Amino acid sequence: TRESRLRVTVPKQIISSMSDAEITDLLKFIANEYSNAHRMNAVVVFLYADGDDTTGDFTIASCTYAPYADIDKAEEVKAGDYETFDYAITINSPTEQ
């Protein structure tokens, strides 16, 4: 199974001015660009603000791009077959960031 985890940082002044919809669009863009460049079964994108500890859980948001938006179903598809892929996106509220 080809699963990837991407850790992406964004400058605080930019991420703090983005709406949830803009963060969602950014996560989808990153997941799509990565999946277009790499044959995979699933990708998870973790979004952080610059300076955050990137070794742990995401601080801003996460996006799972996988079959039926479920990382556990990654083994059920052939790498590069994105027909059943969907997004599961979680965005922390400003107080959790």
Secondary structure as UniProt FT lines:
FT   STRAND          3..10
FT   HELIX           12..15
FT   TURN            16..17
FT   HELIX           20..37
FT   STRAND          42..49
FT   TURN            50..51
FT   TURN            54..55
FT   STRAND          61..67
FT   TURN            68..69
FT   HELIX           71..76
FT   TURN            79..80
FT   TURN            83..84
FT   STRAND          85..91
FT   HELIX           94..96
//
